[in-house]
């Protein structure tokens, strides 16, 4: 005999039930019955005595559904559990896992609220290729905290023939990659009349960042560009801004920049027909710098000189690369001076770096990532930079040229695990909200913060993809009492992309919420289709958020104060009468759906390297391909449930948003 209390909350249902005992499993007709008895009034919906657990295999995999019978208005739980057909042993394990999860369900707090999306106007716009990743120069013997996590992932040593690397980049269908980093201003290009020997990087006690100058051979540059062309990468390349200069005192460098090596390098690239999207000048030389710094007035004059070189060399070309700088930490006085000295139409993008989680060795990294107050602190940097650009350089735009969360190669077992996704996706949302055009993640591969593992090239949790074309030919329907419930099996085709890159368009919309600060939300026009996509992040380890999403154009929006004290009874009654998807265009004889992508850690362990999407672990296929991401489709009138410590992308294809036209 087994007696356990549980709560079922899904779509139109809010009941507390008691699981009395499991009947003998009868797999005829793929049905297992579970007897229950009602322990409370069910919010006036009526008593019932049977819950039926139904499973069936489809061409897409096996689905488990909980169908409540005996005259109820309709309730189901649906989740995809595995690829292929489920056998009896697998089903038994699924049922056991379902029962074992009940104590966790009971331990959750539940909070109800409303997210309001203003689709009338755009508050900001990103570039089409907002998501970017970096490839650094660090050699394999770059070490921090007695770890050496870079291996052979530098621009010089990265295995460009690795099939997973190629597939991971191609999945973006035009990923921007920035080649740069701390050793950028020590790289010599072995071309033209180079004035000093060109040797590989080696450790040097008194060298900048503990290394000597390094060499980029043109053979390797050719290989990099062939790889860029094969994977349709948009390339931003960081030039050496210290060539010809010398150290004056402390970290201050002075003297004239010698542009000869950079000019010969650009000439070579043009002669080979290499399409460089943008040239970036210098790395972390702004303000007081990191290893070195240069005064802003000197830096601004260098930019004027470099812009003239670019214009001259690309004269008559169909394409002229952009000029980006300074790729350093934001210092308002320094950045303002830079824009004033360089003048109009010289700097196309002003780039800055962010490592707002602190050192990779900090034992409090996880708590910082899950602290909304800590995440909010960086907003002032975005706001002040946006104001600086608007006031002193409106011809330019803001880029995050490098952001890895935790500096010094990231945090081991943090930056490469699921928990880092809370920081990463939240910062993507915040950056886009404050007029950032491009956001470059440190790194694509290398260190502890790579999107790909530095030795296996297998994607870490921050990397995931979504297929492009959805087929709605497979529609599964069930009827419970007087309500039809439909489950769409999604068939995905075509090339894929990172979830943000695939789902979030460049038009940013305002979002308001009456929920706790632990529930973070961002909205964009959907990418490549009509509608709106919402990113929702639950930082709480205790609270499940049940929320409506409404359109600001809807006059019946409930304000925050009206929602905060809502009771469970009134909530469940309201589910039957209120639309969650705001103004939805749909004919009277069809259902409107939203698409949901729920991201959770495998086995509930925040520092796992395996991300789970809608119950399916995201792992490479047996042939080494990046896995598909299948959304679940849910009736748009139902509320959204965001479990503790989870992330969700919600796509509303029929959301009425004039700003998205």
N, C-alpha and C positions, 0 to 999 in steps of 0.2 A: 504494500500500500504506500502510495506517495502523495503527500499533500503539500502543495506549494502555492502561495499567492502570487499573482502576477497582474500587471497592468498592460492592456493592449490599447495603444493609441495610434490610430492610423486613419487617414482620410476622415470619414464621417463618424468614427467610433471613439468612445472614451468609456471603457468599462473596466472594472476590477473583477477578476475572475479567480476562482480557486480550482487548481488542477487536482482532481480527486484521485484518479488512477488511470493508468494506461491500459487500454484493452489489448487483447491479443492482436498482434500486427497481422493484418490480412492484406497481402499485396495484390489480390485480385482487383482489377480495375484501378490499380495505382492509388488506393485510398486507405488511409489509416484514421480510425475514429478515436477521439479522446473525449471521455466523459468529463463534464464540468458541472459546477453549480454556481449560481450567482450569489455573491456575498454582499451586494449593495443594490440600490434601485436601478442602476444602469442609466441614470439621468432620465428616467421616464420612458425609456425605449421599450421595455418589456422583458419578461423573464425568458430564459432559454436553457436548454439542457444538453446541447451537443455542439462541440466544435470539431470540425472535420479538417484534418490536415491532408491536403491533396498534393500529389507530385506528379509530374509528367516530364518526359524527355522530348525535346524538340531538336530541330536541326541545329539550333544555336546552343544547345546545352539543356541542363535540367533546371526546372523552376519548381520552387516550393511555394505553395500558397496555403494560407490558413483561411478557410471559408466558414463563416459563422452562419448556422442555419436557424430554424425555428422562428420564422416570422420577423427576423430583425430587418432593419432598413438597409443593411449591406455593410460588410466589413471584410477586408482582406489584408493579409500581409504577403508581399511578394518579394523574393530576392533570388538572384541567380547564384547558384552555389558551385558549379563546376562545369568544365567543358565536357562534352560527351554524355553518355547515358549513365544515370545513377543506378547502382545495383543495391541489393537489399542491405548489405553490410554498410555501404556508404549512407543509405537513408537512416539506418539505425543510429549511426554516429551523428548525423545531422540533428536528429530528434533529441539525442542526449545533449548535444551542445546547446540546443535551444533551451532545454530545461535548465542546464547548468548556468545559462546566462541570466536566469530570472533574478538571483540575488543582486546582480549588478543593476538590473533595471529598477529594482525596488529602491536601491540606494540613491538613485538620481533625484535631484530636485527638478521641477518643471517650471519654466517661466514662459508666460505668454506675452506677445507683443505684436507690433506692426512696424514694417519697414516701408517707407514711402519713397518712391522713385519719381523724380521730376523729369519727365521726358519732353518738356516743352522747349528747353534751351540747353545748349552745351556749356559746361563750365570750363572745359579745357579740351585740348586735342593732342594726341601723341602722333609720332610718325607711324606710317604703316608697319614698319619694322621696329617696333618699340622694344621688343625683347632682344637682347644681345648677350653674348658670352665672350669671355676673354681667353686668350692663350698667352701665357707668361714666358719670361726668359729664364726663370730659376733653373739652375742645374740640379742634377740628382742629389748632390751633396749639400743642398740648402736645408738646414735643420733648425728647428725651434723646439724648445722644451724636451730635448733628448729624442725628438722624432725627426725623421727625414721623409716627409710624405709626398715629395714631388716626383720621385723616381725619374723616368725619362719622358716627361710631358712638356718640355720646353718647346718653343718654336723651332729650335735647332734639332732636337732629338725625338720629337713626337713621331710615333709610327703612323704615317699617313696612309699606309696600306691596310690598316686594321679594319676589317669589315664592319664591326660594330660602330666604330667612329664614323665611318661613311654613312651608315644607315641612320645613326642618331642625328647627324646634321641634316641629311636629306629630308628627314621627317618634318623639318620646319618649313620646307619649301621657301627658302630664302632667309636663312639666319644671318644676322649681322655678327661678325666676329671682330673683336679688337685685339690686335697683337701689340702688347705693351706690358709695362710693369716696372718694378723698382730698378731693374738693371737696364732699362731702355736707354738711359742717358750715358751708358757705357758701351753701347753696341756700335761697332765700326762696320761699314759696308765695304766688302772687298771688291771695289770697282773704281775705275778712274785712277786719279793720282792721289792715292791714299798716302798720308804723310807719316804714318806710324805702322809698325808691324801689326798684322791681323792674326791673332791667336785665339784659341778657345778660352772661355771663362775658366778661371782657376781660383781657388781660395787664396786670399791675400789679406794678411792681418790688418793692414792699414788702408785697404782698398774701400771704396764706397760700398756699403752693405757687406763688407768682408770679402769682396771678390775683385778680381782684376777686370780690365776691359775685355770684351768678348768680340767675336767675329761672326758676321753673317756672310757666308760664301754665296756667290750668285747661283751656284748649282742648287743650293738649298732653297734660295729664293724662287728659282724656277719650279722646284718641286712643290713649294707652298702654293704658288699661283696655279699650277695645274690642278692641285687638290681643290683650291677655291673655285675654279671653273667647273670642276666635275660635280661639286656639291652645291653649286649656285649660291655661294656665300657672298654677302656684301662685306667687303673688307675695309676696316679702319686700321691704319698702321701708324704707330707712334714713332716719331723721329727723335734722334739724339739732340737735345737742346744744350748740352754742355760741351760739345766738340769745340775745341779752341779756347775754352775758358780755363780758369784756374781757381783754386781755393784761396780766398783772401784771409778769412779768419772764421773760426768756428765752422758753421755749416754754410756760410755765405760764399758764393762764387761770383767772380767778376771777370772783367775782360770782355772782348768782343766775341760773339758767336761766329764760328767759321762755318759758313753754309756749303763749302765746296763738296764735302763728302755726301751730304744730303742731296745736293743738286745733281751730282753724278749718279746717285742711286735712283732718283726720280727719272732722269734721262734714260737710264737703262730700262726702267719699268715701262716707260712710254715706248721705247724701241721694240720691246717684246710684246706690246699690245696688252699689257696687264691692266685690268680695270680696277683701280683703287677707288673706292667710294669716297674716302676722306683721309687726309693726312692730319695726324695729331702731333702737336709740338710740345715735347717735354712730358715728364711724369713727376708729380708731387714736388714741384719746385716753388709752389705758391706760398705766401705767408712766410712762416718760419721753416717751411719745408719739413722733410722727414730726415733724409740723409744729407740733403743740400737744398739751398734756396737761392733765388735770383730776385733782385728788386723788380717791382712791377713796371716801372718806367722803362727799364732795359728790356724786359720781356715784351712789352708792347711794341717797341721799336723793332725787335726781332721779328715779330709777327708781320709787321708792315713789309719788311724785307722778304720774308718767306712767301707772302701773298703775291708779291711782284714776280718772284721766281716761278711760282705755280702758274700764274697767268701767262707768263712769257713762254714757258715750256709747253703749255697746253694750247697755245695760240693755234687756231685753225682746227683744233680737235672738236669732235661733236660733244665731248663731255669734259667738264672741269671738276675735279674733286673738290670737296668742301675742305675748309681749314678749321680744325678743332683745337682748343686749348683751354686752360692749362693742364687739365688732368690732375688737379690737386685738391687739397682740403679747403673748403670754403672759408675765406677770410674777407669780410665785406669790404674793408678798406682797400685791400690788395686787388680784389676782383674789380672794384669800381675804378681804381687807377688804371688797371689793364685796359678796360673798355675805353676810358677817356683818352689814353695815349694812342692806342691802336686805331681808334676812330671808326667811322661808319663803313660798313660793308667789307671789313677785313676779316673779322672773326665770324664764321658762320654758326658755330656752336660753342658755347662755353661749358666746359666739362668739369665736374667735381667728383670727388671720391667720398664714400661713406663707409665707416666701420663702427656703427653705433652700438654694437654689443661689447666692445672692448677687446681685451686680449683673449686669444684662443685658449689660454691656460686657466681662465677664470672659472672657478668651480660653480659660479652662479649663472653660467650661460643659459641654462634651461629656464631658470626662474625669470631671467631678463626677457627671454623670448616670449614667455607666457604672461608678462606683466603689461597690460595696456598702457599704463602710465609711462613705462620705459619706452615702449614703442612710439608713443606720442611725442617724445622729446625731440626727435629728429624733424618733426614738422616745421619747426622754426627755421631750420636750415633751408628747406624747400621754399618756404614763404619768403625769406629774406633774399634768396638767390633770384626768385621770380621777380621780386620788386627791383632788385639791382639791374637785372636784364631789361625790364620794362623802362626803367628810368634812364639808364646810361647806354644801353645797347639793344634797342628794340629790333634792330636788323638781325639779331642773333637769337639763339634758342638754347635752352638748358638741357644738358645731358648729364646723366650719371655715368661717368666713364668707367667706374669700377666700384663694386660694392660686394663685399664678401661676408658681411655680418661681423665676424670676429677676425681681427688682424693677426699677423704672424701665422699664416697658413690655415687659419680657422681652428675650430675646436674638434679634437678627435672624439668620435662617438657622439658628436652633437651636430656639427656642420654637415656631416654626411649621412644624417638620419632623418626620420620623418619629422621630428620636432622642429627642425630648421625651416620646414615649409611654412610654418606659422609666421616666422619673421619675413621670409622671402616674399610670399604672396601678399602679405600686408604691406610691405614696402613697395612692391609693384603698384598696388592700389593707391598708396599715398603719393608716390612719385608722379603718377599720371594725373592725379587730382590737382597737383600743384604745378602743372604746365611743363613737366619733363617730357621731352620728345623721344629720348632713347635711354634705355636702362641696361647697362652691361653688368652681368653677373660675373663675379670673380669666383670660380673660373669655369670654363667648359670642362677642362680636365686638369688636374694638378692640385696639390695641397689637400687639405681635408675638406675643402668647401667646393670641390668640383661637382658639376652636374653628372659627370661620369667618374667611375672608380679609376684611380690613377694607374692601377696595374692590370685589371681585368677589362677595363673600358665599359663594364656593365653599368647601366644607369642607376644613379642614386635616387632617393625618393623625390628630390626636387625636379627630376626630369620625368615627364609623362606626356602622353600624346593622345590626340583625338583624330579619328578618321573624318574624312570630308563628306562623303555622300551617304545619306541615310535612306534606306529603303523601308517603306511602311507596308510592304506587301504581306508581312506576317503579322496579323492582328488576332490576338487571342481574346475571346470574350467569355465571361461567365455571368450568370444572372442569379442574384440572391434576393429573394423576396421581390420587391417592386422596383429595384434599382439595378441597372446594368453596370457591371464593372468591366472595363476593358484593359488588357495588358498588351502593350505593343512589344513584340520581339524585334530588336533593332539589328538590322543587318548593315554593316559598315564596309565601305569600299574606298579605294583610292589611297593617296598619300596622306600622311598624318602630320601632326604638329604638337608642340607643347600646348597644354590645355589653355593657358592664358593666351598664347600666340594664336591659337585656333579660334577661341571663343570670344575674346574681348576685342571689340573694334577700337578705332582710334578716337571716337567721340565719347567724352567722359560726361556722365550725368550726375546731378546732385542727388544725394541720398540722405534721408532723415530716419531716425529710429527712436522708439521709446524704450528700447531694450537696454540691458546692462552694458557697461563699457566693455565687458568681456566678449560681447558679440559685435564683431567688426563687419562692416558691409560696404561694398563698392559696386557701382553700376556703370556699364558702358553700353553703347549701341552694339548689337551683335556683329560679329565680323563676317562679311560675305553673305549676309542674309538680313531680312527684316527682323525687327524685334529688339529685345533688350536682354543682356546677360548680367546676372548678379553674382558677385563673389561674396560668400558669407563665411566668416571664420569664427569658430567658437573656442575661445581661449580658456574657458572654465573647465575644471576637472570634475565638477559636481552637477552642473546645470544643463539640462536639455532645454533648448529653446524651441517653442512651438510658435511660429510667426506667420502672419499674413504679409503678403507683399501687395501694396496698393499703388495706384497711379495718382499723382498729385492733381490730375485732371478730374478725378472722381470726387464729386461734391459730398459723398457719403463717408469720407475718410474719418476714422476715429482717431482723435488726438491722443497723445501719449498719456495724459492724465486719465483718460477714459479707459485705457487698456491695463494700467498697472495693477489694478486690484480685481481683475476679472476672476470669477470663480470657475471651478471646473464645470459645474452644471451649466452655467450660462454660456461657457465656452463651447461645450458640446452641442448645445441647442443652436448656437450661432453658426456652427459649422454647416448646418443644413440650409442656412438662409443667406450666407454672405459669400461673395466671390472673392477668392484670394488673389487673382491675377489682374486686378484692376480692370480697366477698359479692354475688353477682348473682342476682336472681330471674329465671329464665327457664325455659320449658318445655323438655323434652328434645329436641323436634323443631324448635326455632327458634334462630337465632343472636342473641346479645346484642351490641349495638353501642354505641359511644360516638360523640359528635359532636365534631369537631375544627375549630377556627378558628385557622389559623396566619397570623400577621401578620408581614410582612417588608417591607423598604424596596425600592422599585423599583430594579432594576438593582444591588442591593446597596449603594446610596449612602445612608448614614445620614441625610444632611441633605436628602433628597428631600422634596418636598411630596406625593408620591403613595405611599400605603400599598397594599400588595399582600396580598390575602386568598386563601390557598390557590392562589396562582399567578395570581390575577386582579387587575389594578390597580383600585382603588376610585376611580371617577371618575363625575361626574354623567352621567346618560343624555342622549341627544340632545334630550329634552324638558325637561331641567333637573331631573329627579327625583333624589332621593338613591338611590344604587345599593343593590341587595339584597346581603345577605351569605349566601352559600351554604356551609354546613358540609360537610365530608366525613365519611362514616360509616365507621368502622373497627371490625373485630372487637375486642371488649373484651379478649380474651385476649392481644392483641399488645402489646408495649411501646410507649411514647410516645417519639417522636424529636423533640427540640427543637434546631433548627439554631442555629449561633452568631448572636448579635445578632438574636434573634427573640422573639416573644411568642405565646402560645397560650392560648385558652380551650378547656377540655376539659369536655364535658358527659357525665355518667354517669347516664342516665335510670333505671337499675336498681340504683343504689348503695343498699345498705341502711343507712339513717341514722335511728335513732329520734328524733334531735333535729329532724328535718325533718318529722315527722308533724304 
